[in-house]
Amino acid sequence: MKSLLWAGCLVVLACAALVGQAQKEPSPDQAARALVLKLFQSLNEDQKKLALKEFADKDRQTEVFPGVARPGVPFSKLTAEQKTLVADAVKSICSEYGASRCLEVAKQDGDGQRFVTFFGEPKADGPFAWRFAQHHLTLVHVDFSKDMPNEFGPVLLGGNPVKTLWDEEEKILLELHAALSPDDAKLIKGKGNSGSGAAIAADAAKIGDLSEKPKALAKKLFEQRLAVFSSDRRKVLDDFVKKEGGVESLRIAVWGDASKSQRDGGNYHWKIGAGAVLADWQTAGKDHIHMTLRARDKK
């Protein structure tokens, strides 16, 4: 009997320890804030002069895919420890799936073409934003502290060569294309500017207007893009989608030939969004993809 009681006590203590550990573990956004604060505090004065901009600086909303010089401190001027902090911050705002792909895209450029920028000085509370940007990759984490966030991103993804990095998304799009009835295909045929970052047409078909299988696949496609990010970052996007009336109220448009992979000659573009929300994919060439995701309150 004593042995059973002793074993029971050990189980209770172990459970209590696990609960205590879970309670102490920071959320993804809390971890991101701590890492960004540590990164900023590690910068010397020369680095800060390059890295720090006003929170309201218009460059925070800039969407640039090419590998060009950008405001911020280049990776070539960071220490090894600071570069590790950047990688850890990327991991904190992304899921494991997303972080592995973003960090793989990051390897496509040299240190002189990667830039870290702070918009507003990071503090324990108060709004600021942090950006890691280069060719085919822009990650922006806007932290409004106690205020509700009113924007997400803009985030730019892609690659050249993209290889298999975004195959999960492409497979869903190809399956969606194959499932379209003639009426569905006509309904979602893209009009207007198909370039990545351009808004979807206000009269584009809603996901909810599609027949059942394409509707489910369109929702799955959007969900796969959100899978790049941490649970906290996804909640920000989910709140924007709810304001638009839910996923089925988002609009969808597809341009070009989505009957085969872009690596096999398929040349297609797609957009899902409405009002404040945009997710898209532009096939810029074989093995060359541009992808945008953003959400912003209407002014």
Legacy VTK file of the C-alpha trace (Angstrom):
# vtk DataFile Version 3.0
C-alpha trace
ASCII
DATASET POLYDATA
POINTS 299 float
0.000 0.000 0.000
2.806 2.402 0.914
4.418 1.690 -2.444
1.204 2.553 -4.238
0.832 5.784 -2.271
4.436 6.705 -3.001
3.963 6.013 -6.714
0.795 8.109 -6.689
2.629 11.025 -5.070
5.345 10.854 -7.710
2.752 10.963 -10.487
1.050 13.994 -8.905
4.376 15.788 -8.492
5.378 15.033 -12.081
2.051 16.358 -13.384
2.387 19.488 -11.279
5.879 20.073 -12.638
4.638 19.699 -16.220
1.757 22.116 -15.602
4.133 24.623 -14.030
6.505 24.357 -16.979
3.645 24.863 -19.451
2.471 27.927 -17.532
5.948 29.454 -17.601
6.625 28.797 -21.284
6.151 32.035 -23.261
3.745 32.276 -26.173
5.267 32.627 -29.678
4.649 36.384 -29.688
6.151 36.766 -26.221
9.201 34.815 -27.353
9.448 36.961 -30.503
9.255 40.199 -28.520
11.992 39.021 -26.135
14.274 37.975 -29.009
13.766 41.219 -30.931
14.439 43.268 -27.790
17.626 41.285 -27.194
18.695 41.746 -30.822
18.115 45.504 -30.748
19.897 45.907 -27.409
22.899 44.027 -28.833
23.381 46.577 -31.623
26.123 49.175 -31.301
25.446 52.823 -32.122
26.624 52.546 -35.737
24.384 49.543 -36.314
21.410 51.319 -34.728
21.844 54.332 -37.005
21.398 52.034 -39.986
18.694 49.829 -38.498
16.304 52.238 -36.751
13.455 54.080 -38.502
10.360 55.846 -37.213
7.404 53.532 -36.545
5.299 55.490 -39.056
7.974 55.408 -41.778
6.274 54.538 -45.079
9.008 52.040 -45.918
7.393 49.666 -43.404
4.690 48.976 -46.001
7.101 48.579 -48.937
6.794 45.372 -50.965
9.934 44.676 -53.015
10.878 41.264 -54.441
14.176 42.018 -56.289
17.509 41.782 -54.500
18.164 45.504 -54.017
19.680 47.628 -51.248
17.093 48.379 -48.565
16.923 50.578 -45.469
18.386 48.750 -42.499
21.580 47.214 -41.258
23.015 44.599 -43.661
23.822 41.125 -42.392
27.440 41.739 -43.297
27.603 44.238 -40.402
26.114 41.867 -37.811
28.044 39.624 -35.461
27.620 35.854 -35.484
25.541 36.079 -32.290
23.271 38.733 -33.818
22.730 36.603 -36.937
21.690 33.720 -34.685
19.205 36.009 -32.924
17.685 36.930 -36.297
17.270 33.252 -37.172
15.713 32.578 -33.760
13.319 35.510 -34.216
12.247 34.097 -37.605
11.580 30.746 -35.920
9.496 32.452 -33.213
7.064 34.107 -35.642
6.849 31.083 -37.951
5.751 27.491 -37.571
8.427 24.817 -37.953
7.183 24.324 -41.533
7.379 28.040 -42.288
10.694 28.739 -40.563
12.492 25.945 -42.420
11.363 27.387 -45.752
12.048 31.023 -44.916
15.538 30.241 -43.675
16.197 28.147 -46.796
15.170 31.076 -49.028
17.462 33.316 -46.952
20.453 31.223 -48.042
19.909 32.295 -51.663
21.443 35.744 -50.985
24.769 36.831 -49.531
25.026 38.710 -46.240
25.336 42.058 -48.019
21.859 41.590 -49.562
19.984 40.794 -46.342
18.771 43.657 -44.140
17.343 44.013 -40.644
15.232 47.075 -39.870
13.426 48.316 -36.762
10.478 50.687 -37.065
10.183 52.356 -33.686
12.524 51.443 -30.867
11.630 48.034 -29.389
10.559 48.344 -25.750
8.899 46.171 -23.157
5.577 47.774 -24.166
4.483 50.100 -26.933
4.278 49.631 -30.711
7.233 48.741 -32.900
7.923 46.612 -35.959
10.840 44.439 -36.977
11.680 43.429 -40.551
14.026 40.901 -42.096
14.168 41.491 -45.863
16.039 40.295 -48.918
15.384 38.907 -52.409
12.189 36.782 -52.333
11.788 37.103 -48.574
10.297 39.845 -46.413
9.112 39.064 -42.894
7.526 41.889 -40.919
6.425 41.425 -37.324
4.356 44.346 -36.055
3.933 44.370 -32.284
1.337 46.727 -30.843
1.773 45.472 -27.291
-1.476 46.075 -25.372
-3.222 47.571 -28.407
-4.902 45.272 -30.884
-2.799 44.824 -34.035
-4.377 46.438 -37.090
-2.045 44.951 -39.677
-0.146 41.817 -40.616
2.963 41.965 -42.770
3.429 42.648 -45.567
5.122 39.280 -45.951
6.818 38.322 -49.216
7.838 34.737 -49.923
8.964 32.734 -52.945
12.367 31.830 -54.313
14.567 31.476 -57.387
15.230 28.617 -57.713
12.236 27.658 -55.586
12.761 23.886 -56.075
10.346 21.994 -53.779
9.977 24.630 -51.050
6.340 25.484 -51.757
5.189 22.189 -53.283
2.486 21.742 -50.624
0.718 24.882 -51.856
1.172 24.052 -55.510
-0.249 20.537 -55.093
-3.439 21.974 -53.597
-3.784 24.512 -56.422
-3.309 21.808 -59.068
-5.898 19.636 -57.324
-8.257 22.623 -57.181
-7.823 23.210 -60.912
-8.584 19.557 -61.679
-11.747 19.670 -59.541
-13.272 22.716 -61.280
-16.455 22.262 -63.267
-16.787 24.415 -66.401
-18.993 26.791 -64.414
-16.463 26.953 -61.538
-13.599 27.601 -63.979
-15.521 30.446 -65.575
-16.411 31.849 -62.166
-12.822 32.145 -60.907
-11.118 33.195 -64.126
-8.845 36.069 -63.165
-9.344 39.624 -64.357
-7.081 42.628 -63.982
-3.580 42.741 -62.525
-2.285 39.258 -61.637
1.072 40.459 -60.270
1.972 39.532 -56.717
0.842 42.227 -54.316
-1.880 43.671 -56.569
-5.318 43.693 -54.934
-7.897 41.137 -56.023
-10.800 42.543 -58.030
-13.753 43.581 -55.884
-16.123 41.628 -58.136
-14.133 38.370 -58.122
-16.069 35.251 -57.123
-16.324 34.329 -53.452
-14.964 30.989 -52.269
-18.436 30.216 -50.972
-19.816 30.480 -54.525
-17.850 27.422 -55.696
-19.180 23.876 -55.775
-18.322 21.720 -52.789
-14.971 20.122 -53.719
-13.364 23.270 -55.213
-14.675 25.265 -52.256
-13.000 22.899 -49.788
-9.740 22.986 -51.759
-9.755 26.801 -51.994
-10.117 26.976 -48.217
-7.316 24.416 -47.855
-5.086 26.498 -50.158
-5.547 29.592 -48.013
-4.991 27.548 -44.859
-1.705 26.237 -46.267
-0.381 29.785 -46.638
-1.314 30.551 -43.038
0.535 27.383 -41.989
3.801 29.301 -42.477
3.222 31.232 -39.238
3.070 30.693 -35.491
-0.282 30.280 -33.719
-0.115 33.877 -32.414
0.618 35.349 -35.858
-2.136 33.234 -37.404
-4.625 34.543 -34.861
-3.992 38.081 -36.145
-4.810 36.906 -39.676
-7.796 34.861 -38.506
-9.251 37.980 -36.869
-8.969 39.878 -40.153
-10.686 37.027 -42.013
-13.528 37.016 -39.479
-14.029 40.748 -40.087
-14.433 39.965 -43.791
-17.154 37.432 -43.006
-15.072 34.258 -42.807
-13.041 32.272 -45.332
-16.005 31.593 -47.613
-16.493 35.351 -48.009
-12.953 35.781 -49.345
-12.709 36.137 -53.122
-10.635 33.915 -55.403
-9.185 34.355 -58.895
-6.850 32.179 -60.995
-4.986 33.184 -64.146
-3.234 31.004 -66.731
-2.521 27.281 -67.016
-2.718 25.473 -63.677
-2.976 22.006 -65.213
0.642 21.212 -64.346
3.446 22.304 -62.046
5.362 25.474 -62.800
8.461 23.258 -63.043
6.751 21.351 -65.874
5.734 24.449 -67.820
2.609 25.479 -65.926
2.261 29.257 -65.904
-0.411 30.399 -63.491
-1.155 32.995 -60.818
-3.779 33.020 -58.091
-5.195 35.372 -55.486
-7.411 34.908 -52.444
-8.547 37.938 -50.496
-11.091 40.657 -49.864
-10.810 44.192 -48.589
-8.118 44.045 -45.922
-6.708 40.581 -46.721
-4.542 39.319 -49.590
-2.758 36.025 -50.236
-1.353 35.348 -53.689
1.069 33.412 -55.891
2.714 34.641 -59.085
4.660 32.288 -61.326
7.450 34.607 -62.455
9.167 31.858 -64.468
10.244 28.228 -64.192
11.314 27.605 -60.589
10.728 31.325 -59.863
7.835 32.251 -57.545
6.576 35.470 -55.930
4.110 35.190 -53.015
2.481 37.916 -50.930
0.482 37.784 -47.690
-0.795 40.864 -45.896
-3.731 42.219 -43.924
-4.393 45.823 -43.027
-7.346 47.675 -41.555
-9.155 49.837 -44.087
-8.359 53.487 -43.543
LINES 1 300
299 0 1 2 3 4 5 6 7 8 9 10 11 12 13 14 15 16 17 18 19 20 21 22 23 24 25 26 27 28 29 30 31 32 33 34 35 36 37 38 39 40 41 42 43 44 45 46 47 48 49 50 51 52 53 54 55 56 57 58 59 60 61 62 63 64 65 66 67 68 69 70 71 72 73 74 75 76 77 78 79 80 81 82 83 84 85 86 87 88 89 90 91 92 93 94 95 96 97 98 99 100 101 102 103 104 105 106 107 108 109 110 111 112 113 114 115 116 117 118 119 120 121 122 123 124 125 126 127 128 129 130 131 132 133 134 135 136 137 138 139 140 141 142 143 144 145 146 147 148 149 150 151 152 153 154 155 156 157 158 159 160 161 162 163 164 165 166 167 168 169 170 171 172 173 174 175 176 177 178 179 180 181 182 183 184 185 186 187 188 189 190 191 192 193 194 195 196 197 198 199 200 201 202 203 204 205 206 207 208 209 210 211 212 213 214 215 216 217 218 219 220 221 222 223 224 225 226 227 228 229 230 231 232 233 234 235 236 237 238 239 240 241 242 243 244 245 246 247 248 249 250 251 252 253 254 255 256 257 258 259 260 261 262 263 264 265 266 267 268 269 270 271 272 273 274 275 276 277 278 279 280 281 282 283 284 285 286 287 288 289 290 291 292 293 294 295 296 297 298
